[in-house]
Amino acid sequence: METKVARVDIMKVVVDMNLCDLHGLCVEAAPEVFEIGDDGELHVLNETPDPGLRAKVDKAVRECPTGAISIEE
């Protein structure tokens, strides 16, 4: 007997660090996912955040002035 596994929609947050200018709007939109560290660099705290954070991540993508953030499905 085969076991079927339910498909879970997983998003992966991708940041092009060559485009990122550290405006910090992503941190404001989704602090659970993004952080500007003490080293002055952007850190993605969770590349595959819970679907409940989708709206916040979408906002971060929309508000990034350099277009450095994207989501892979």
Backbone as ProteinMPNN parsed JSONL, in Angstrom:
{"seq_chain_A": "METKVARVDIMKVVVDMNLCDLHGLCVEAAPEVFEIGDDGELHVLNETPDPGLRAKVDKAVRECPTGAISIEE", "coords_chain_A": {"N_chain_A": [[0.834, -1.169, 0.0], [0.585, 2.188, -0.894], [1.766, 5.188, 0.522], [0.43, 8.345, 0.631], [1.669, 11.584, 0.48], [0.756, 14.693, 1.598], [0.873, 17.587, -0.374], [2.682, 20.385, 0.432], [2.644, 23.806, 0.201], [5.528, 25.47, -0.202], [7.408, 28.303, 0.295], [10.35, 29.881, -0.844], [12.577, 32.239, 0.237], [14.519, 34.492, -1.515], [17.363, 36.472, -1.774], [19.067, 38.791, -3.667], [22.108, 39.643, -3.042], [23.828, 41.314, -4.355], [22.241, 43.295, -5.341], [21.019, 44.373, -3.123], [20.714, 47.229, -1.109], [20.567, 47.746, 1.538], [18.342, 49.183, 2.592], [16.442, 48.453, 4.439], [13.686, 48.117, 4.487], [12.551, 45.634, 4.192], [13.107, 44.444, 6.609], [11.486, 45.92, 8.294], [9.012, 45.154, 7.261], [8.939, 42.349, 7.55], [10.162, 41.236, 10.141], [10.586, 38.751, 11.238], [11.799, 37.325, 9.325], [13.842, 38.761, 8.065], [16.92, 40.503, 8.808], [19.128, 43.108, 9.676], [22.33, 42.707, 10.397], [24.804, 43.088, 13.066], [27.07, 43.212, 11.674], [26.513, 44.797, 9.562], [25.321, 43.7, 7.367], [22.665, 42.254, 5.399], [20.652, 39.69, 6.655], [19.019, 36.671, 6.016], [16.828, 35.287, 8.028], [15.166, 33.117, 7.98], [14.843, 31.11, 5.397], [12.767, 29.605, 4.414], [10.034, 30.458, 5.33], [7.15, 30.077, 7.484], [3.918, 29.531, 6.062], [2.082, 31.333, 7.153], [3.408, 33.694, 7.311], [3.395, 34.723, 4.829], [2.061, 37.058, 3.79], [3.533, 39.124, 4.949], [6.079, 38.645, 3.872], [5.517, 38.953, 1.164], [4.939, 41.691, 1.199], [7.475, 42.687, 1.845], [8.853, 41.976, -0.492], [7.479, 43.557, -2.376], [8.036, 46.148, -1.413], [10.774, 46.47, -1.535], [13.159, 48.612, -2.675], [15.148, 48.123, -4.562], [14.529, 45.786, -5.758], [15.62, 43.407, -4.888], [14.671, 41.193, -3.559], [13.048, 38.083, -3.877], [10.586, 35.473, -4.345], [10.626, 32.023, -4.449], [8.643, 29.383, -5.559]], "CA_chain_A": [[0.0, 0.0, 0.0], [1.357, 3.416, -0.997], [1.409, 6.296, 1.405], [0.435, 9.62, -0.073], [2.083, 12.711, 1.297], [0.094, 15.92, 1.162], [1.791, 18.609, -0.869], [2.641, 21.619, 1.207], [3.24, 24.905, -0.554], [6.663, 26.034, 0.52], [8.051, 29.408, -0.4], [11.751, 30.098, -0.5], [12.95, 33.643, 0.114], [15.817, 34.644, -2.161], [17.831, 37.852, -1.82], [20.262, 39.038, -4.476], [22.913, 40.545, -2.223], [24.469, 42.299, -5.23], [21.272, 44.372, -5.542], [20.579, 44.904, -1.838], [21.386, 48.452, -0.643], [20.336, 47.843, 2.984], [17.334, 50.183, 2.96], [15.816, 47.939, 5.656], [12.22, 48.026, 4.417], [12.196, 44.228, 4.373], [13.173, 44.187, 8.054], [10.268, 46.509, 8.839], [7.851, 44.384, 6.795], [8.973, 40.952, 8.016], [11.317, 41.063, 11.028], [10.77, 37.33, 11.534], [12.495, 36.724, 8.189], [15.005, 39.557, 7.675], [17.603, 41.247, 9.859], [20.419, 43.701, 9.349], [23.171, 42.3, 11.52], [25.819, 43.98, 13.599], [28.122, 43.291, 10.653], [26.061, 45.692, 8.511], [24.836, 42.908, 6.232], [21.328, 41.698, 5.506], [20.607, 38.249, 6.907], [17.717, 36.018, 5.909], [16.749, 34.454, 9.229], [14.422, 31.903, 7.659], [14.652, 31.072, 3.945], [11.493, 28.94, 4.104], [9.147, 30.817, 6.433], [5.813, 29.512, 7.604], [2.944, 30.183, 5.174], [1.422, 32.41, 7.862], [4.186, 34.919, 7.115], [3.373, 35.033, 3.389], [1.677, 38.449, 3.532], [4.659, 39.977, 5.336], [7.154, 38.449, 2.895], [5.053, 39.611, -0.062], [5.12, 43.129, 1.412], [8.912, 42.937, 1.738], [9.188, 41.896, -1.917], [6.905, 44.734, -3.045], [8.608, 47.401, -0.926], [12.23, 46.549, -1.754], [13.368, 49.581, -3.746], [16.099, 47.642, -5.565], [14.037, 44.53, -6.346], [16.582, 42.366, -4.536], [14.011, 40.058, -2.899], [12.066, 37.329, -4.655], [10.08, 34.249, -3.725], [10.541, 30.845, -5.315], [7.61, 28.45, -5.1]], "C_chain_A": [[0.892, 1.25, 0.0], [0.847, 4.455, -0.013], [1.496, 7.574, 0.603], [0.789, 10.719, 0.918], [1.407, 13.954, 0.736], [1.146, 16.927, 0.719], [1.592, 19.875, -0.049], [3.322, 22.699, 0.37], [4.323, 25.558, 0.299], [7.239, 27.16, -0.327], [9.495, 29.492, 0.062], [12.077, 31.56, -0.78], [14.369, 33.708, -0.449], [16.154, 36.131, -2.203], [19.095, 37.915, -2.673], [21.083, 40.094, -3.736], [23.668, 41.58, -3.065], [23.551, 43.494, -5.486], [20.888, 45.07, -4.243], [21.415, 46.121, -1.432], [21.105, 48.736, 0.827], [19.392, 48.98, 3.387], [16.575, 49.765, 4.216], [14.305, 47.847, 5.622], [11.738, 46.591, 4.601], [12.17, 43.868, 5.859], [11.922, 44.748, 8.732], [9.043, 45.667, 8.48], [7.795, 42.985, 7.408], [10.187, 40.71, 8.911], [11.572, 39.615, 11.43], [11.647, 36.654, 10.478], [13.81, 37.438, 7.866], [15.594, 40.305, 8.868], [18.865, 41.881, 9.267], [21.282, 43.485, 10.584], [24.136, 43.373, 11.974], [26.973, 44.161, 12.607], [27.736, 44.201, 9.489], [25.563, 44.989, 7.272], [23.41, 42.452, 6.482], [21.43, 40.195, 5.707], [19.171, 37.773, 6.734], [17.671, 35.02, 7.06], [16.068, 33.127, 8.955], [14.122, 31.916, 6.17], [13.337, 30.428, 3.533], [10.5, 29.217, 5.242], [7.788, 30.133, 6.356], [4.856, 30.244, 6.667], [2.179, 31.33, 5.838], [2.153, 33.743, 7.744], [4.162, 35.398, 5.667], [3.054, 36.499, 3.112], [2.825, 39.395, 3.869], [5.803, 39.862, 4.33], [6.774, 39.1, 1.566], [5.236, 41.123, 0.033], [6.596, 43.498, 1.285], [9.365, 42.923, 0.28], [8.721, 43.162, -2.635], [7.636, 46.024, -2.678], [10.114, 47.534, -1.137], [12.513, 47.479, -2.937], [14.335, 49.117, -4.849], [15.638, 46.347, -6.239], [14.927, 43.344, -6.016], [15.931, 41.101, -3.979], [13.032, 39.393, -3.857], [11.663, 36.08, -3.871], [10.07, 33.159, -4.794], [9.516, 29.91, -4.72], [8.082, 27.036, -5.288]], "O_chain_A": [[1.83, 1.355, 0.79], [-0.353, 4.57, 0.239], [2.513, 7.854, -0.032], [0.274, 10.77, 2.035], [1.483, 14.226, -0.462], [2.18, 17.089, 1.367], [0.473, 20.357, 0.13], [4.442, 22.517, -0.107], [4.06, 26.115, 1.364], [7.518, 26.985, -1.513], [9.812, 29.206, 1.216], [11.878, 32.053, -1.89], [15.29, 33.072, 0.064], [15.332, 36.95, -2.616], [20.061, 37.19, -2.434], [20.784, 41.287, -3.801], [24.099, 42.607, -2.542], [24.025, 44.582, -5.81], [20.476, 46.23, -4.26], [22.645, 46.067, -1.408], [21.372, 49.835, 1.312], [19.613, 49.654, 4.393], [16.113, 50.617, 4.974], [13.691, 47.525, 6.64], [10.64, 46.362, 5.109], [11.327, 43.092, 6.308], [11.366, 44.122, 9.635], [8.144, 45.491, 9.302], [6.717, 42.496, 7.745], [11.14, 40.051, 8.493], [12.656, 39.287, 11.912], [12.169, 35.561, 10.695], [14.777, 36.803, 7.445], [14.887, 40.687, 9.801], [19.569, 41.267, 8.466], [21.001, 44.007, 11.663], [24.266, 44.425, 11.349], [27.74, 45.121, 12.687], [28.508, 44.371, 8.545], [25.398, 45.619, 6.227], [22.992, 42.283, 7.628], [22.193, 39.513, 5.023], [18.232, 38.389, 7.238], [18.396, 34.025, 7.057], [16.352, 32.127, 9.615], [13.242, 32.651, 5.722], [12.842, 30.672, 2.433], [10.168, 28.321, 6.017], [7.353, 29.678, 5.298], [4.972, 31.458, 6.496], [1.676, 32.213, 5.142], [1.587, 34.796, 8.039], [4.834, 36.369, 5.32], [3.714, 37.122, 2.28], [3.061, 40.365, 3.147], [6.424, 40.864, 3.976], [7.611, 39.726, 0.917], [5.641, 41.764, -0.936], [6.928, 44.516, 0.678], [10.166, 43.761, -0.133], [9.471, 43.763, -3.404], [7.834, 46.893, -3.528], [10.669, 48.614, -0.933], [12.147, 47.169, -4.07], [14.329, 49.67, -5.949], [16.276, 45.868, -7.176], [14.986, 42.38, -6.778], [16.569, 40.049, -3.93], [12.281, 40.068, -4.561], [12.299, 35.693, -2.891], [9.566, 33.358, -5.9], [9.515, 29.668, -3.513], [7.357, 26.095, -4.963]]}, "name": "protein", "num_of_chains": 1, "seq": "METKVARVDIMKVVVDMNLCDLHGLCVEAAPEVFEIGDDGELHVLNETPDPGLRAKVDKAVRECPTGAISIEE"}
